[in-house]
Amino acid sequence: MKTEKQLQGLIGEDLATNLLLQKGYRILERNWRCGHLEVDIIAENDDYLVIVEVKTRKSVLFGAPEVFVDMQKQRHLVRAAMYYARFKNVTKEIRFDIISVINSPELKEVNHIENAFKPKW
């Protein structure tokens, strides 16, 4: 049985996936894992392979969801992207996005932040 936090996360990922599809992205993977590394969504458009971290919160009381993607999480995403690119022979440029989701009874907000951070390859 999933916890309330896990269910919120799944709802956020569904909302994020729907937003990306509406914008014309192709979803390649959801919850892709390589060892202890995980990427919420891997998508692509004509120009980029897009590594997407989805952050879902009930409110912004403690800050916007995207501020919780700290340097350690960014390093994990970059490392996972490197493994994925090697494993799948990706030739496109890789971009790192965050989709911030507020999901409460009063408010549903989905914000797509393209190029949220740049890796230091």
Salt bridges, closest charged atoms under 4 A:
GLU4 OE2 - LYS58 NZ 2.33
GLU13 OE1 - ARG30 NH2 3.70
ASP14 OD1 - ARG30 NH1 2.92
GLU29 OE2 - LYS88 NZ 3.70
GLU38 OE1 - ARG33 NH2 3.23
GLU44 OE2 - ARG26 NE 3.29
GLU44 OE1 - LYS92 NZ 3.11
ASP46 OD1 - ARG26 NH2 3.87
GLU53 OE2 - LYS55 NZ 3.67
GLU53 OE1 - LYS73 NZ 3.74
ASP97 OD2 - ARG95 NH2 2.72
ASP97 OD2 - HIS112 NE2 2.71
GLU114 OE1 - ARG95 NH1 3.89
